Amino acid sequence: MSVSGEIRAEALQKRFGDFVAVEDVSFSVSPGEVVGFLGPNGAGKSTTLRMLTGVFPPTSGRCSISGYDVVSQAIAARTQLGYLPERTALYTDMTVERYLRFVGEMKRIPSATLSRAIGAAMAATAIADRARRLIGTLSKGYRQRVGIAQALMGDPAVLILDEPTSGLDPGQAAEIRVLIRGLADARRTVVLSSHILPEVESICSRVIILAQGRVVAVDEPSRLEERLRPHRQVVVRALGEAAALEAVVRAVAGVIALEGGIEADGTVRLLVGFAHRTDIRREIAAAVVGGGFGLIELEPVVMTLEEIFLTLVGRPDGVREGV
């Protein structure tokens, strides 16, 4: 039974001669999810995305889009899919509107609804005011918008974006990120490949991380952090005598680790650990203030996606889903 927006990859392998680019890659993406696809250069990200989009057939394994096998049901699968490759092929001597009409015709969008589909794609990417401009005269940021607009033609259930902000200046990249956030909703599944990890962190609810052609993690960043760190941590900074402050904080129920030191300005800094999926910050604050110490700061220590990524790809075995 077809499930609109679902993506499945099962034991994908891709060989180029003797070179194995992707080996035993399996994952699934549920309808309406926004998932980041990460990995260092040469990890197999683009190769995997090209298998999902039907550009490359897998050497072995299978993948499906909305329940349609990408190889044996290629046309049906592609009707469910919008794809922005890392290097988008745009016809620079066409106007924006003519190019999108060409794309719509290639996607076999019925002529009765084609103009409406073009208008919807231009509205979603905020390029309607450039409709009659030649693509070759547009800035790189607007060309990228045109690339996303062509991926949106036909209102696909799945949108795959490979490095959508690559080569853009910070302002253009920020605009594209806002645009992508606006495209994600319960009706559309988005897979985003990017080297810019804060970008993925700000847009995606879950990540798939590849290294050396294999999946090393599939999960929410917060859950990956749980696997990589023994406990949650907060930093406590306060005024007072260090040993006494440490004793007060150590006595709080749930504290399982504590490191302390005195800062250059004389304040005491404690790194306090407690169990994942618990929160004793209120109790810590109450103990510090109740003990007569001047509480200056109580701040959680959270691993960034970049730190998680570097920890995982630096391990030969990684952390696999379900471990």
C-alpha positions in Angstrom: 0.0 0.0 0.0 1.4 3.4 -1.0 2.1 5.9 1.8 2.3 9.4 0.4 5.6 11.1 1.5 7.3 8.0 2.9 10.9 7.3 2.0 12.5 3.8 2.5 16.0 2.7 1.8 16.8 -1.0 2.4 20.3 -2.4 2.3 21.4 0.0 -0.5 24.7 -0.6 -2.2 26.4 1.3 -5.0 29.5 0.2 -6.7 31.5 2.0 -9.4 33.8 -0.8 -10.7 35.8 -2.0 -7.7 34.9 1.1 -5.7 32.1 0.8 -3.1 30.5 4.2 -2.7 27.6 3.1 -0.5 27.3 -0.1 1.5 24.3 -1.5 3.3 22.5 1.8 3.8 19.0 1.5 5.4 16.7 4.1 6.8 13.2 5.4 6.6 11.6 8.8 6.6 8.0 9.3 7.7 5.5 11.5 5.9 5.8 15.1 6.9 9.3 14.8 8.5 12.1 17.2 7.8 15.3 15.2 7.9 19.0 16.3 7.6 21.3 14.1 5.5 24.9 14.6 6.8 28.3 13.2 6.2 31.9 14.3 5.4 33.0 14.6 1.8 33.1 11.2 0.1 30.7 9.7 2.7 28.1 8.7 0.0 25.5 11.3 0.6 25.0 12.5 -3.0 25.2 8.9 -4.3 22.5 7.8 -1.9 20.3 10.8 -2.8 20.8 10.0 -6.5 19.7 6.4 -5.9 16.6 7.7 -4.1 15.8 10.0 -7.0 16.3 7.4 -9.7 19.4 9.0 -11.2 21.6 6.0 -10.3 20.1 2.5 -10.0 21.4 0.7 -6.8 23.9 -2.2 -7.4 21.8 -4.0 -4.8 19.1 -3.2 -2.3 16.0 -1.2 -3.0 14.5 2.2 -2.3 11.0 3.6 -2.6 9.2 6.9 -2.6 5.6 7.0 -1.3 5.6 3.2 -1.6 6.7 3.1 -5.3 9.9 1.3 -6.1 12.4 3.8 -7.6 13.6 1.2 -10.2 10.7 -1.0 -11.1 8.1 1.8 -10.7 10.3 4.7 -11.8 7.6 6.9 -13.3 5.2 6.5 -10.4 8.0 7.2 -7.9 9.1 10.3 -9.8 5.6 11.8 -9.8 5.9 11.9 -6.0 9.3 13.5 -6.0 10.9 17.0 -6.3 14.6 17.1 -6.5 17.2 19.9 -6.3 20.6 18.5 -7.2 23.8 20.1 -5.9 24.4 21.5 -9.3 21.1 22.5 -10.8 20.8 22.5 -14.6 19.1 25.8 -15.4 18.6 27.1 -19.0 19.9 30.6 -18.6 18.4 31.7 -22.0 14.9 31.0 -20.8 12.7 33.2 -18.7 11.7 31.9 -15.3 8.2 31.3 -16.3 9.1 29.6 -19.6 11.6 27.3 -17.8 9.0 26.3 -15.2 6.5 25.6 -18.0 9.1 23.4 -19.7 9.7 21.5 -16.4 5.9 21.1 -15.9 5.6 19.7 -19.4 8.4 17.3 -18.8 6.6 16.2 -15.6 3.4 15.7 -17.6 1.4 18.2 -15.5 -1.9 18.5 -17.4 -2.1 21.6 -19.5 -5.4 22.7 -17.8 -3.5 23.0 -14.5 0.0 23.9 -15.6 -0.3 27.7 -15.3 -1.7 27.3 -11.8 1.2 24.9 -10.9 3.7 27.5 -12.2 2.1 30.2 -10.2 2.1 28.1 -7.0 5.8 27.2 -7.4 6.7 30.9 -8.0 4.6 32.1 -5.0 6.2 29.5 -2.7 9.7 30.6 -3.7 8.9 34.3 -3.9 10.0 34.7 -7.5 6.8 35.8 -9.2 8.2 39.3 -9.8 11.0 37.7 -11.8 8.7 35.6 -14.0 9.7 37.3 -17.2 13.3 37.7 -16.4 16.0 35.6 -18.2 17.4 33.1 -15.7 20.9 34.2 -16.8 20.3 37.7 -15.5 19.4 36.6 -12.0 21.6 36.6 -8.9 22.8 33.2 -7.6 20.3 33.4 -4.8 17.4 33.8 -7.2 18.7 31.1 -9.4 18.6 28.8 -6.4 15.0 29.8 -5.8 14.3 28.9 -9.4 15.9 25.5 -8.8 13.7 24.9 -5.8 10.6 26.1 -7.7 11.3 23.5 -10.4 11.5 20.8 -7.7 8.1 22.0 -6.4 6.4 21.7 -9.8 3.5 19.3 -9.4 3.3 19.7 -5.7 5.4 16.6 -4.8 4.9 14.7 -1.6 8.7 14.3 -1.2 11.3 17.1 -1.6 15.0 16.2 -1.7 17.4 19.2 -1.6 21.1 18.5 -2.0 23.2 21.4 -0.7 20.5 24.1 -1.3 22.6 27.0 0.1 26.0 26.0 -1.4 27.9 29.0 -2.8 25.4 31.5 -1.5 26.4 34.6 0.5 25.2 34.7 4.2 22.2 36.8 3.3 21.1 34.6 0.4 21.6 31.5 2.5 19.5 32.9 5.3 16.7 33.6 2.8 16.8 30.1 1.4 16.6 28.6 4.9 13.5 30.6 5.7 12.1 29.5 2.4 12.8 25.8 3.2 11.2 26.1 6.6 8.1 27.4 4.9 7.9 24.4 2.5 7.9 21.9 5.4 4.4 20.9 6.5 2.4 17.8 7.2 1.8 17.3 3.5 5.4 17.3 2.4 8.4 15.3 3.4 11.8 17.1 3.1 15.3 15.6 3.0 18.0 18.2 3.3 21.7 17.5 2.6 24.0 20.2 3.8 27.6 20.8 5.0 26.3 23.7 7.2 25.4 21.9 10.4 23.8 24.9 12.2 21.5 25.1 9.1 20.4 21.5 9.5 20.0 22.0 13.3 17.7 25.0 12.7 15.5 23.2 10.1 15.5 19.5 10.7 13.9 17.4 13.5 16.0 14.3 12.8 19.3 13.5 11.1 20.8 10.7 9.1 24.6 10.6 9.3 26.8 8.7 6.9 30.5 8.0 7.1 32.6 5.9 4.6 29.4 4.9 2.7 27.5 3.6 5.8 24.9 4.9 8.1 26.3 5.6 11.5 23.3 7.3 13.1 19.6 8.0 12.5 17.9 9.9 15.3 17.0 13.3 16.8 20.1 15.3 17.8 19.0 15.3 21.5 18.8 11.5 21.5 22.1 11.1 19.8 23.6 13.3 22.6 22.2 10.9 25.2 24.1 8.1 23.5 27.3 10.0 23.4 27.3 11.6 26.8 26.9 9.8 30.1 24.6 12.4 31.6 23.2 15.9 31.2 25.2 18.9 32.5 24.6 22.4 33.7 27.1 25.1 34.6 26.5 26.9 37.9 28.4 30.2 38.6 28.0 31.8 42.0 29.6 34.0 44.6 30.8 32.4 47.8 33.2 29.9 49.3 34.0 27.2 46.8 34.0 24.1 49.1 30.8 25.1 50.8 29.0 25.7 47.5 30.2 22.4 46.2 28.8 20.6 49.3 25.4 22.3 48.9 25.1 21.4 45.3 26.4 17.9 45.7 23.7 17.3 48.3 20.9 18.0 45.8 19.1 14.7 45.0 19.9 13.5 41.5 23.4 15.1 41.2 25.7 12.3 39.9 28.8 14.3 38.9 30.4 17.6 39.9 33.5 19.4 38.9 34.5 22.8 40.3 36.9 25.6 40.1 37.4 29.3 40.7 37.2 31.8 37.8 39.7 34.7 37.2 37.1 37.1 38.6 36.7 35.1 41.9 33.4 33.5 41.1 32.9 29.8 41.6 32.1 27.7 38.5 30.6 24.2 38.9 29.9 21.7 36.2 27.0 19.6 37.5 25.9 16.3 35.9 22.5 14.5 36.3 20.6 11.8 34.5 19.3 12.2 31.0 15.5 12.9 30.8 15.5 14.4 34.3 15.7 18.1 35.2 16.9 19.2 38.6 17.9 22.8 37.6 15.2 24.3 39.8 16.4 22.2 42.8 20.0 23.3 42.2 19.0 26.9 42.0 17.0 26.7 45.2 19.8 25.0 47.0 22.4 27.7 45.9 20.2 30.6 46.8 18.9 29.0 50.0 22.5 28.4 51.1 23.2 32.1 50.9 25.3 32.1 47.8 24.9 34.7 45.0 23.7 32.8 42.0 25.0 34.4 38.8 24.4 31.8 36.1 22.8 28.4 35.7 23.1 27.3 32.0 22.6 23.9 30.4 25.6 22.4 28.5 24.2 21.0 25.2 26.2 19.3 22.4 25.8 21.1 19.1 25.0 19.1 16.1 28.6 19.8 14.9 30.0 18.2 18.0 27.8 15.2 17.7 28.7 14.9 14.0 32.5 15.1 14.7 32.2 12.6 17.5 30.3 10.1 15.3 32.3 10.4 12.1 35.5 10.1 14.1 34.6 6.7 15.3 35.2 3.7 13.1 32.0 1.9 14.3 29.8 4.9 15.0 26.5 4.7 16.8 23.9 2.9 14.9 20.2 3.3 15.2 18.7 1.2 18.0 22.1 0.9 19.8 
